[in-house]
Amino acid sequence: MIEISLGKLVLLALIALIVLGPEKLPHAARTAGALVRRLRAGWDSVRAEVERELEIEDLKRTAREAAARAEAMQAEMNKAARETREHVATTAADVHSSIAETRNDVAEAVASKEAPHGTV
């Protein structure tokens, strides 16, 4: 805030004593002190409000960053799930194909054993 050195304070006190006189000086000093206290309280209130606003903005920024990270992670997880589904579908198709081939081979083997050996 405002910084007043000891020399300036003494000079102000002497000027106030000369201008106001010894009778009015104590009342003026109390009034000035009350004014300074109100100014400081107001200044502290404004400073605290600004600090709260800055903290709120910081929290909002942190929340936005966290939401962006969550969206990125969700997209990554969706991609991994899609790739896994595709891999499972490919593997299932391969298994079904292998099963069908095995069934055909078994059917052919059974048919060849049941067929008479004399036919060419």
N, CA, C and O atoms as CSV, one atom per row, in Angstrom:
chain,resi,resn,atom,element,x,y,z
A,1,MET,N,N,0.845,-1.168,0.000
A,1,MET,CA,C,0.000,0.000,0.000
A,1,MET,C,C,0.893,1.235,0.000
A,1,MET,O,O,1.889,1.278,-0.723
A,2,ILE,N,N,0.551,2.231,0.796
A,2,ILE,CA,C,1.332,3.469,0.866
A,2,ILE,C,C,2.346,3.329,1.985
A,2,ILE,O,O,2.008,2.944,3.104
A,3,GLU,N,N,3.586,3.644,1.671
A,3,GLU,CA,C,4.630,3.562,2.689
A,3,GLU,C,C,5.043,4.977,3.085
A,3,GLU,O,O,5.363,5.814,2.241
A,4,ILE,N,N,5.024,5.216,4.389
A,4,ILE,CA,C,5.417,6.526,4.917
A,4,ILE,C,C,6.593,6.300,5.854
A,4,ILE,O,O,6.525,5.495,6.783
A,5,SER,N,N,7.671,7.029,5.590
A,5,SER,CA,C,8.843,6.889,6.458
A,5,SER,C,C,8.593,7.632,7.770
A,5,SER,O,O,7.636,8.397,7.892
A,6,LEU,N,N,9.461,7.394,8.742
A,6,LEU,CA,C,9.318,8.023,10.055
A,6,LEU,C,C,9.441,9.541,9.941
A,6,LEU,O,O,8.710,10.273,10.608
A,7,GLY,N,N,10.349,10.012,9.111
A,7,GLY,CA,C,10.526,11.460,8.941
A,7,GLY,C,C,9.278,12.118,8.378
A,7,GLY,O,O,8.875,13.189,8.834
A,8,LYS,N,N,8.663,11.477,7.384
A,8,LYS,CA,C,7.439,12.029,6.795
A,8,LYS,C,C,6.298,12.004,7.805
A,8,LYS,O,O,5.478,12.922,7.840
A,9,LEU,N,N,6.244,10.973,8.614
A,9,LEU,CA,C,5.204,10.875,9.627
A,9,LEU,C,C,5.341,11.989,10.668
A,9,LEU,O,O,4.342,12.579,11.078
A,10,VAL,N,N,6.565,12.276,11.094
A,10,VAL,CA,C,6.806,13.361,12.054
A,10,VAL,C,C,6.427,14.697,11.432
A,10,VAL,O,O,5.817,15.540,12.090
A,11,LEU,N,N,6.788,14.895,10.161
A,11,LEU,CA,C,6.451,16.144,9.471
A,11,LEU,C,C,4.942,16.316,9.378
A,11,LEU,O,O,4.431,17.412,9.609
A,12,LEU,N,N,4.211,15.234,9.040
A,12,LEU,CA,C,2.747,15.308,8.984
A,12,LEU,C,C,2.156,15.620,10.359
A,12,LEU,O,O,1.206,16.396,10.462
A,13,ALA,N,N,2.710,15.025,11.410
A,13,ALA,CA,C,2.220,15.289,12.766
A,13,ALA,C,C,2.427,16.749,13.149
A,13,ALA,O,O,1.540,17.359,13.745
A,14,LEU,N,N,3.589,17.322,12.814
A,14,LEU,CA,C,3.842,18.737,13.117
A,14,LEU,C,C,2.897,19.644,12.348
A,14,LEU,O,O,2.371,20.606,12.908
A,15,ILE,N,N,2.673,19.350,11.065
A,15,ILE,CA,C,1.752,20.177,10.267
A,15,ILE,C,C,0.346,20.073,10.836
A,15,ILE,O,O,-0.350,21.083,10.942
A,16,ALA,N,N,-0.091,18.855,11.208
A,16,ALA,CA,C,-1.420,18.683,11.787
A,16,ALA,C,C,-1.538,19.427,13.104
A,16,ALA,O,O,-2.580,20.021,13.382
A,17,LEU,N,N,-0.490,19.409,13.921
A,17,LEU,CA,C,-0.510,20.132,15.196
A,17,LEU,C,C,-0.639,21.625,14.964
A,17,LEU,O,O,-1.376,22.313,15.671
A,18,ILE,N,N,0.089,22.127,13.962
A,18,ILE,CA,C,0.035,23.573,13.679
A,18,ILE,C,C,-1.325,23.952,13.117
A,18,ILE,O,O,-1.906,24.955,13.531
A,19,VAL,N,N,-1.845,23.157,12.170
A,19,VAL,CA,C,-3.109,23.511,11.504
A,19,VAL,C,C,-4.294,23.304,12.436
A,19,VAL,O,O,-5.156,24.178,12.529
A,20,LEU,N,N,-4.360,22.176,13.124
A,20,LEU,CA,C,-5.534,21.854,13.931
A,20,LEU,C,C,-5.445,22.364,15.364
A,20,LEU,O,O,-6.464,22.667,15.984
A,21,GLY,N,N,-4.280,22.455,15.864
A,21,GLY,CA,C,-4.125,22.872,17.254
A,21,GLY,C,C,-4.194,21.669,18.169
A,21,GLY,O,O,-4.636,20.596,17.759
A,22,PRO,N,N,-3.750,21.843,19.434
A,22,PRO,CA,C,-3.691,20.714,20.357
A,22,PRO,C,C,-5.071,20.202,20.789
A,22,PRO,O,O,-5.180,19.053,21.217
A,23,GLU,N,N,-6.129,21.021,20.690
A,23,GLU,CA,C,-7.451,20.576,21.131
A,23,GLU,C,C,-8.108,19.635,20.112
A,23,GLU,O,O,-8.726,18.643,20.499
A,24,LYS,N,N,-7.981,19.934,18.829
A,24,LYS,CA,C,-8.654,19.147,17.793
A,24,LYS,C,C,-7.797,17.984,17.275
A,24,LYS,O,O,-8.314,17.090,16.605
A,25,LEU,N,N,-6.510,17.989,17.576
A,25,LEU,CA,C,-5.606,16.974,17.038
A,25,LEU,C,C,-5.971,15.550,17.467
A,25,LEU,O,O,-5.972,14.671,16.606
A,26,PRO,N,N,-6.285,15.254,18.754
A,26,PRO,CA,C,-6.628,13.871,19.126
A,26,PRO,C,C,-7.866,13.342,18.386
A,26,PRO,O,O,-7.894,12.190,17.953
A,27,HIS,N,N,-8.883,14.197,18.249
A,27,HIS,CA,C,-10.094,13.784,17.536
A,27,HIS,C,C,-9.774,13.528,16.057
A,27,HIS,O,O,-10.246,12.550,15.478
A,28,ALA,N,N,-8.986,14.395,15.460
A,28,ALA,CA,C,-8.606,14.232,14.052
A,28,ALA,C,C,-7.762,12.970,13.867
A,28,ALA,O,O,-7.896,12.276,12.860
A,29,ALA,N,N,-6.894,12.673,14.839
A,29,ALA,CA,C,-6.067,11.474,14.750
A,29,ALA,C,C,-6.933,10.215,14.828
A,29,ALA,O,O,-6.711,9.256,14.089
A,30,ARG,N,N,-7.933,10.223,15.738
A,30,ARG,CA,C,-8.842,9.079,15.828
A,30,ARG,C,C,-9.631,8.909,14.532
A,30,ARG,O,O,-9.798,7.793,14.040
A,31,THR,N,N,-10.110,10.016,13.987
A,31,THR,CA,C,-10.860,9.964,12.729
A,31,THR,C,C,-9.975,9.445,11.596
A,31,THR,O,O,-10.404,8.620,10.790
A,32,ALA,N,N,-8.743,9.934,11.544
A,32,ALA,CA,C,-7.810,9.483,10.508
A,32,ALA,C,C,-7.489,8.001,10.684
A,32,ALA,O,O,-7.404,7.262,9.703
A,33,GLY,N,N,-7.311,7.569,11.922
A,33,GLY,CA,C,-7.043,6.152,12.192
A,33,GLY,C,C,-8.206,5.270,11.754
A,33,GLY,O,O,-8.009,4.210,11.159
A,34,ALA,N,N,-9.438,5.732,12.062
A,34,ALA,CA,C,-10.622,4.966,11.655
A,34,ALA,C,C,-10.714,4.901,10.130
A,34,ALA,O,O,-11.060,3.864,9.564
A,35,LEU,N,N,-10.402,6.012,9.477
A,35,LEU,CA,C,-10.425,6.049,8.016
A,35,LEU,C,C,-9.387,5.083,7.428
A,35,LEU,O,O,-9.663,4.361,6.470
A,36,VAL,N,N,-8.201,5.088,8.017
A,36,VAL,CA,C,-7.145,4.186,7.539
A,36,VAL,C,C,-7.562,2.731,7.751
A,36,VAL,O,O,-7.330,1.884,6.889
A,37,ARG,N,N,-8.183,2.441,8.911
A,37,ARG,CA,C,-8.646,1.074,9.162
A,37,ARG,C,C,-9.700,0.655,8.141
A,37,ARG,O,O,-9.665,-0.467,7.635
A,38,ARG,N,N,-10.640,1.556,7.837
A,38,ARG,CA,C,-11.667,1.237,6.839
A,38,ARG,C,C,-11.055,1.026,5.460
A,38,ARG,O,O,-11.447,0.123,4.720
A,39,LEU,N,N,-10.083,1.878,5.130
A,39,LEU,CA,C,-9.411,1.721,3.835
A,39,LEU,C,C,-8.680,0.380,3.757
A,39,LEU,O,O,-8.757,-0.319,2.747
A,40,ARG,N,N,-7.982,0.034,4.819
A,40,ARG,CA,C,-7.268,-1.247,4.831
A,40,ARG,C,C,-8.238,-2.421,4.748
A,40,ARG,O,O,-7.999,-3.385,4.020
A,41,ALA,N,N,-9.339,-2.330,5.504
A,41,ALA,CA,C,-10.331,-3.408,5.474
A,41,ALA,C,C,-10.922,-3.543,4.070
A,41,ALA,O,O,-11.093,-4.652,3.564
A,42,GLY,N,N,-11.229,-2.414,3.453
A,42,GLY,CA,C,-11.751,-2.447,2.083
A,42,GLY,C,C,-10.737,-3.026,1.112
A,42,GLY,O,O,-11.072,-3.843,0.254
A,43,TRP,N,N,-9.487,-2.589,1.262
A,43,TRP,CA,C,-8.426,-3.097,0.397
A,43,TRP,C,C,-8.238,-4.603,0.596
A,43,TRP,O,O,-8.091,-5.351,-0.371
A,44,ASP,N,N,-8.245,-5.040,1.863
A,44,ASP,CA,C,-8.100,-6.468,2.146
A,44,ASP,C,C,-9.271,-7.262,1.566
A,44,ASP,O,O,-9.093,-8.368,1.056
A,45,SER,N,N,-10.472,-6.680,1.650
A,45,SER,CA,C,-11.648,-7.344,1.097
A,45,SER,C,C,-11.526,-7.496,-0.419
A,45,SER,O,O,-11.810,-8.559,-0.970
A,46,VAL,N,N,-11.101,-6.427,-1.081
A,46,VAL,CA,C,-10.924,-6.481,-2.540
A,46,VAL,C,C,-9.844,-7.500,-2.898
A,46,VAL,O,O,-10.019,-8.293,-3.823
A,47,ARG,N,N,-8.747,-7.480,-2.179
A,47,ARG,CA,C,-7.649,-8.411,-2.444
A,47,ARG,C,C,-8.109,-9.860,-2.247
A,47,ARG,O,O,-7.795,-10.736,-3.053
A,48,ALA,N,N,-8.864,-10.100,-1.156
A,48,ALA,CA,C,-9.362,-11.453,-0.894
A,48,ALA,C,C,-10.326,-11.899,-1.996
A,48,ALA,O,O,-10.300,-13.055,-2.419
A,49,GLU,N,N,-11.167,-10.988,-2.454
A,49,GLU,CA,C,-12.113,-11.314,-3.532
A,49,GLU,C,C,-11.372,-11.647,-4.825
A,49,GLU,O,O,-11.728,-12.597,-5.521
A,50,VAL,N,N,-10.354,-10.873,-5.139
A,50,VAL,CA,C,-9.555,-11.144,-6.342
A,50,VAL,C,C,-8.861,-12.498,-6.215
A,50,VAL,O,O,-8.818,-13.267,-7.176
A,51,GLU,N,N,-8.322,-12.791,-5.039
A,51,GLU,CA,C,-7.671,-14.089,-4.829
A,51,GLU,C,C,-8.665,-15.236,-4.985
A,51,GLU,O,O,-8.336,-16.269,-5.569
A,52,ARG,N,N,-9.886,-15.059,-4.464
A,52,ARG,CA,C,-10.920,-16.091,-4.615
A,52,ARG,C,C,-11.264,-16.294,-6.087
A,52,ARG,O,O,-11.398,-17.425,-6.553
A,53,GLU,N,N,-11.405,-15.185,-6.815
A,53,GLU,CA,C,-11.710,-15.279,-8.245
A,53,GLU,C,C,-10.595,-15.999,-8.992
A,53,GLU,O,O,-10.854,-16.818,-9.873
A,54,LEU,N,N,-9.356,-15.686,-8.634
A,54,LEU,CA,C,-8.227,-16.356,-9.284
A,54,LEU,C,C,-8.230,-17.851,-8.974
A,54,LEU,O,O,-7.952,-18.672,-9.848
A,55,GLU,N,N,-8.545,-18.199,-7.729
A,55,GLU,CA,C,-8.621,-19.613,-7.360
A,55,GLU,C,C,-9.740,-20.311,-8.120
A,55,GLU,O,O,-9.578,-21.444,-8.574
A,56,ILE,N,N,-10.879,-19.629,-8.258
A,56,ILE,CA,C,-12.002,-20.203,-9.001
A,56,ILE,C,C,-11.605,-20.421,-10.455
A,56,ILE,O,O,-11.889,-21.474,-11.027
A,57,GLU,N,N,-10.948,-19.429,-11.056
A,57,GLU,CA,C,-10.496,-19.575,-12.440
A,57,GLU,C,C,-9.504,-20.726,-12.566
A,57,GLU,O,O,-9.533,-21.477,-13.541
A,58,ASP,N,N,-8.630,-20.860,-11.576
A,58,ASP,CA,C,-7.662,-21.956,-11.597
A,58,ASP,C,C,-8.377,-23.304,-11.515
A,58,ASP,O,O,-8.017,-24.248,-12.219
A,59,LEU,N,N,-9.394,-23.389,-10.650
A,59,LEU,CA,C,-10.168,-24.624,-10.535
A,59,LEU,C,C,-10.917,-24.929,-11.828
A,59,LEU,O,O,-10.979,-26.080,-12.259
A,60,LYS,N,N,-11.486,-23.890,-12.447
A,60,LYS,CA,C,-12.189,-24.096,-13.717
A,60,LYS,C,C,-11.227,-24.597,-14.787
A,60,LYS,O,O,-11.559,-25.503,-15.552
A,61,ARG,N,N,-10.030,-24.005,-14.840
A,61,ARG,CA,C,-9.039,-24.423,-15.833
A,61,ARG,C,C,-8.635,-25.870,-15.586
A,61,ARG,O,O,-8.513,-26.658,-16.524
A,62,THR,N,N,-8.429,-26.215,-14.314
A,62,THR,CA,C,-8.065,-27.589,-13.972
A,62,THR,C,C,-9.184,-28.554,-14.363
A,62,THR,O,O,-8.918,-29.642,-14.873
A,63,ALA,N,N,-10.430,-28.158,-14.125
A,63,ALA,CA,C,-11.571,-29.007,-14.486
A,63,ALA,C,C,-11.653,-29.188,-16.003
A,63,ALA,O,O,-11.918,-30.291,-16.481
A,64,ARG,N,N,-11.425,-28.105,-16.765
A,64,ARG,CA,C,-11.441,-28.219,-18.228
A,64,ARG,C,C,-10.339,-29.155,-18.712
A,64,ARG,O,O,-10.562,-29.979,-19.598
A,65,GLU,N,N,-9.148,-29.026,-18.126
A,65,GLU,CA,C,-8.036,-29.902,-18.513
A,65,GLU,C,C,-8.353,-31.360,-18.180
A,65,GLU,O,O,-8.063,-32.257,-18.972
A,66,ALA,N,N,-8.947,-31.594,-17.010
A,66,ALA,CA,C,-9.300,-32.963,-16.619
A,66,ALA,C,C,-10.362,-33.534,-17.560
A,66,ALA,O,O,-10.300,-34.707,-17.929
A,67,ALA,N,N,-11.333,-32.707,-17.946
A,67,ALA,CA,C,-12.367,-33.166,-18.875
A,67,ALA,C,C,-11.760,-33.508,-20.232
A,67,ALA,O,O,-12.136,-34.502,-20.853
A,68,ALA,N,N,-10.823,-32.686,-20.688
A,68,ALA,CA,C,-10.166,-32.961,-21.969
A,68,ALA,C,C,-9.370,-34.264,-21.894
A,68,ALA,O,O,-9.393,-35.067,-22.827
A,69,ARG,N,N,-8.668,-34.468,-20.781
A,69,ARG,CA,C,-7.917,-35.719,-20.620
A,69,ARG,C,C,-8.863,-36.919,-20.568
A,69,ARG,O,O,-8.567,-37.970,-21.138
A,70,ALA,N,N,-9.998,-36.763,-19.888
A,70,ALA,CA,C,-10.970,-37.859,-19.797
A,70,ALA,C,C,-11.531,-38.189,-21.176
A,70,ALA,O,O,-11.698,-39.361,-21.512
A,71,GLU,N,N,-11.822,-37.164,-21.977
A,71,GLU,CA,C,-12.325,-37.402,-23.331
A,71,GLU,C,C,-11.282,-38.118,-24.176
A,71,GLU,O,O,-11.609,-39.029,-24.937
A,72,ALA,N,N,-10.025,-37.704,-24.039
A,72,ALA,CA,C,-8.954,-38.355,-24.802
A,72,ALA,C,C,-8.812,-39.816,-24.379
A,72,ALA,O,O,-8.633,-40.697,-25.220
A,73,MET,N,N,-8.893,-40.065,-23.081
A,73,MET,CA,C,-8.788,-41.444,-22.592
A,73,MET,C,C,-9.977,-42.273,-23.067
A,73,MET,O,O,-9.820,-43.443,-23.416
A,74,GLN,N,N,-11.169,-41.668,-23.081
A,74,GLN,CA,C,-12.353,-42.389,-23.537
A,74,GLN,C,C,-12.213,-42.742,-25.016
A,74,GLN,O,O,-12.556,-43.852,-25.423
A,75,ALA,N,N,-11.715,-41.810,-25.816
A,75,ALA,CA,C,-11.507,-42.088,-27.237
A,75,ALA,C,C,-10.491,-43.211,-27.421
A,75,ALA,O,O,-10.665,-44.087,-28.268
A,76,GLU,N,N,-9.437,-43.175,-26.622
A,76,GLU,CA,C,-8.415,-44.220,-26.700
A,76,GLU,C,C,-8.993,-45.579,-26.294
A,76,GLU,O,O,-8.702,-46.596,-26.923
A,77,MET,N,N,-9.811,-45.588,-25.240
A,77,MET,CA,C,-10.428,-46.839,-24.798
A,77,MET,C,C,-11.409,-47.360,-25.850
A,77,MET,O,O,-11.469,-48.565,-26.097
A,78,ASN,N,N,-12.178,-46.457,-26.473
A,78,ASN,CA,C,-13.105,-46.872,-27.522
A,78,ASN,C,C,-12.348,-47.480,-28.699
A,78,ASN,O,O,-12.786,-48.476,-29.274
A,79,LYS,N,N,-11.217,-46.885,-29.056
A,79,LYS,CA,C,-10.397,-47.408,-30.149
A,79,LYS,C,C,-9.887,-48.801,-29.797
A,79,LYS,O,O,-9.944,-49.715,-30.621
A,80,ALA,N,N,-9.386,-48.963,-28.568
A,80,ALA,CA,C,-8.884,-50.270,-28.137
A,80,ALA,C,C,-10.006,-51.305,-28.127
A,80,ALA,O,O,-9.793,-52.451,-28.523
A,81,ALA,N,N,-11.195,-50.915,-27.680
A,81,ALA,CA,C,-12.333,-51.840,-27.652
A,81,ALA,C,C,-12.725,-52.238,-29.075
A,81,ALA,O,O,-13.009,-53.406,-29.340
A,82,ARG,N,N,-12.741,-51.263,-29.990
A,82,ARG,CA,C,-13.073,-51.548,-31.376
A,82,ARG,C,C,-12.067,-52.518,-31.994
A,82,ARG,O,O,-12.447,-53.472,-32.673
A,83,GLU,N,N,-10.772,-52.261,-31.751
A,83,GLU,CA,C,-9.732,-53.149,-32.273
A,83,GLU,C,C,-9.862,-54.549,-31.683
A,83,GLU,O,O,-9.670,-55.542,-32.385
A,84,THR,N,N,-10.188,-54.631,-30.396
A,84,THR,CA,C,-10.363,-55.939,-29.753
A,84,THR,C,C,-11.558,-56.673,-30.355
A,84,THR,O,O,-11.475,-57.870,-30.629
A,85,ARG,N,N,-12.681,-55.955,-30.564
A,85,ARG,CA,C,-13.856,-56.579,-31.183
A,85,ARG,C,C,-13.526,-57.104,-32.579
A,85,ARG,O,O,-13.929,-58.207,-32.949
A,86,GLU,N,N,-12.791,-56.301,-33.349
A,86,GLU,CA,C,-12.413,-56.732,-34.696
A,86,GLU,C,C,-11.532,-57.972,-34.636
A,86,GLU,O,O,-11.710,-58.906,-35.417
A,87,HIS,N,N,-10.587,-57.978,-33.711
A,87,HIS,CA,C,-9.695,-59.132,-33.568
A,87,HIS,C,C,-10.484,-60.377,-33.159
A,87,HIS,O,O,-10.249,-61.463,-33.690
A,88,VAL,N,N,-11.412,-60.226,-32.224
A,88,VAL,CA,C,-12.234,-61.352,-31.778
A,88,VAL,C,C,-13.096,-61.847,-32.933
A,88,VAL,O,O,-13.239,-63.055,-33.124
A,89,ALA,N,N,-13.673,-60.929,-33.706
A,89,ALA,CA,C,-14.509,-61.330,-34.841
A,89,ALA,C,C,-13.684,-62.087,-35.879
A,89,ALA,O,O,-14.138,-63.094,-36.424
A,90,THR,N,N,-12.475,-61.603,-36.152
A,90,THR,CA,C,-11.594,-62.289,-37.103
A,90,THR,C,C,-11.229,-63.678,-36.589
A,90,THR,O,O,-11.262,-64.654,-37.339
A,91,THR,N,N,-10.884,-63.759,-35.312
A,91,THR,CA,C,-10.532,-65.048,-34.719
A,91,THR,C,C,-11.728,-65.993,-34.746
A,91,THR,O,O,-11.573,-67.176,-35.050
A,92,ALA,N,N,-12.916,-65.487,-34.432
A,92,ALA,CA,C,-14.124,-66.323,-34.453
A,92,ALA,C,C,-14.396,-66.827,-35.867
A,92,ALA,O,O,-14.766,-67.987,-36.049
A,93,ALA,N,N,-14.216,-65.971,-36.864
A,93,ALA,CA,C,-14.418,-66.396,-38.252
A,93,ALA,C,C,-13.413,-67.476,-38.628
A,93,ALA,O,O,-13.758,-68.447,-39.301
A,94,ASP,N,N,-12.162,-67.301,-38.188
A,94,ASP,CA,C,-11.141,-68.321,-38.462
A,94,ASP,C,C,-11.503,-69.644,-37.793
A,94,ASP,O,O,-11.348,-70.707,-38.395
A,95,VAL,N,N,-11.982,-69.586,-36.562
A,95,VAL,CA,C,-12.368,-70.801,-35.837
A,95,VAL,C,C,-13.540,-71.475,-36.539
A,95,VAL,O,O,-13.532,-72.691,-36.727
A,96,HIS,N,N,-14.556,-70.690,-36.931
A,96,HIS,CA,C,-15.711,-71.260,-37.637
A,96,HIS,C,C,-15.272,-71.898,-38.953
A,96,HIS,O,O,-15.753,-72.970,-39.322
A,97,SER,N,N,-14.367,-71.242,-39.650
A,97,SER,CA,C,-13.848,-71.790,-40.907
A,97,SER,C,C,-13.109,-73.100,-40.656
A,97,SER,O,O,-13.283,-74.070,-41.393
A,98,SER,N,N,-12.286,-73.119,-39.616
A,98,SER,CA,C,-11.555,-74.348,-39.276
A,98,SER,C,C,-12.510,-75.465,-38.895
A,98,SER,O,O,-12.311,-76.617,-39.281
A,99,ILE,N,N,-13.550,-75.128,-38.138
A,99,ILE,CA,C,-14.547,-76.134,-37.745
A,99,ILE,C,C,-15.248,-76.678,-38.980
A,99,ILE,O,O,-15.448,-77.887,-39.104
A,100,ALA,N,N,-15.623,-75.785,-39.899
A,100,ALA,CA,C,-16.298,-76.227,-41.122
A,100,ALA,C,C,-15.389,-77.135,-41.939
A,100,ALA,O,O,-15.835,-78.152,-42.469
A,101,GLU,N,N,-14.116,-76.768,-42.042
A,101,GLU,CA,C,-13.170,-77.608,-42.779
A,101,GLU,C,C,-13.023,-78.971,-42.112
A,101,GLU,O,O,-12.986,-79.999,-42.787
A,102,THR,N,N,-12.940,-78.973,-40.791
A,102,THR,CA,C,-12.811,-80.235,-40.061
A,102,THR,C,C,-14.054,-81.093,-40.259
A,102,THR,O,O,-13.937,-82.305,-40.440
A,103,ARG,N,N,-15.241,-80.491,-40.229
A,103,ARG,CA,C,-16.485,-81.239,-40.453
A,103,ARG,C,C,-16.490,-81.853,-41.854
A,103,ARG,O,O,-16.865,-83.009,-42.048
A,104,ASN,N,N,-16.062,-81.046,-42.818
A,104,ASN,CA,C,-16.017,-81.563,-44.188
A,104,ASN,C,C,-15.033,-82.728,-44.296
A,104,ASN,O,O,-15.322,-83.746,-44.925
A,105,ASP,N,N,-13.859,-82.557,-43.668
A,105,ASP,CA,C,-12.866,-83.632,-43.707
A,105,ASP,C,C,-13.407,-84.894,-43.039
A,105,ASP,O,O,-13.211,-85.996,-43.552
A,106,VAL,N,N,-14.080,-84.745,-41.910
A,106,VAL,CA,C,-14.651,-85.891,-41.200
A,106,VAL,C,C,-15.741,-86.531,-42.054
A,106,VAL,O,O,-15.810,-87.754,-42.172
A,107,ALA,N,N,-16.590,-85.698,-42.646
A,107,ALA,CA,C,-17.674,-86.224,-43.485
A,107,ALA,C,C,-17.105,-86.985,-44.673
A,107,ALA,O,O,-17.607,-88.050,-45.034
A,108,GLU,N,N,-16.062,-86.439,-45.278
A,108,GLU,CA,C,-15.435,-87.125,-46.410
A,108,GLU,C,C,-14.810,-88.440,-45.959
A,108,GLU,O,O,-14.908,-89.448,-46.658
A,109,ALA,N,N,-14.173,-88.434,-44.799
A,109,ALA,CA,C,-13.551,-89.658,-44.293
A,109,ALA,C,C,-14.606,-90.710,-43.993
A,109,ALA,O,O,-14.420,-91.887,-44.301
A,110,VAL,N,N,-15.708,-90.291,-43.394
A,110,VAL,CA,C,-16.789,-91.221,-43.080
A,110,VAL,C,C,-17.398,-91.751,-44.378
A,110,VAL,O,O,-17.691,-92.941,-44.499
A,111,ALA,N,N,-17.581,-90.866,-45.328
A,111,ALA,CA,C,-18.174,-91.271,-46.603
A,111,ALA,C,C,-17.260,-92.233,-47.345
A,111,ALA,O,O,-17.731,-93.185,-47.966
A,112,SER,N,N,-15.961,-91.990,-47.283
A,112,SER,CA,C,-15.038,-92.876,-47.991
A,112,SER,C,C,-14.959,-94.238,-47.310
A,112,SER,O,O,-14.726,-95.234,-47.995
A,113,LYS,N,N,-15.139,-94.325,-46.025
A,113,LYS,CA,C,-15.119,-95.606,-45.323
A,113,LYS,C,C,-16.412,-96.373,-45.582
A,113,LYS,O,O,-16.397,-97.603,-45.634
A,114,GLU,N,N,-17.507,-95.680,-45.742
A,114,GLU,CA,C,-18.791,-96.330,-45.967
A,114,GLU,C,C,-18.952,-96.749,-47.423
A,114,GLU,O,O,-19.700,-97.681,-47.718
A,115,ALA,N,N,-18.277,-96.090,-48.312
A,115,ALA,CA,C,-18.405,-96.422,-49.734
A,115,ALA,C,C,-17.784,-97.785,-50.000
A,115,ALA,O,O,-16.792,-98.149,-49.370
A,116,PRO,N,N,-18.356,-98.535,-50.921
A,116,PRO,CA,C,-17.776,-99.837,-51.231
A,116,PRO,C,C,-16.406,-99.657,-51.851
A,116,PRO,O,O,-16.200,-98.727,-52.631
A,117,HIS,N,N,-15.484,-100.510,-51.525
A,117,HIS,CA,C,-14.098,-100.399,-51.975
A,117,HIS,C,C,-13.947,-100.839,-53.420
A,117,HIS,O,O,-12.913,-100.585,-54.037
A,118,GLY,N,N,-14.904,-101.458,-53.940
A,118,GLY,CA,C,-14.776,-101.986,-55.278
A,118,GLY,C,C,-15.086,-100.978,-56.368
A,118,GLY,O,O,-14.746,-101.234,-57.524
A,119,THR,N,N,-15.696,-99.877,-56.078
A,119,THR,CA,C,-16.023,-98.891,-57.107
A,119,THR,C,C,-14.855,-98.000,-57.369
A,119,THR,O,O,-14.149,-97.566,-56.458
A,120,VAL,N,N,-14.664,-97.735,-58.637
A,120,VAL,CA,C,-13.546,-96.873,-59.002
A,120,VAL,C,C,-14.052,-95.682,-59.732
A,120,VAL,O,O,-13.266,-94.823,-60.132
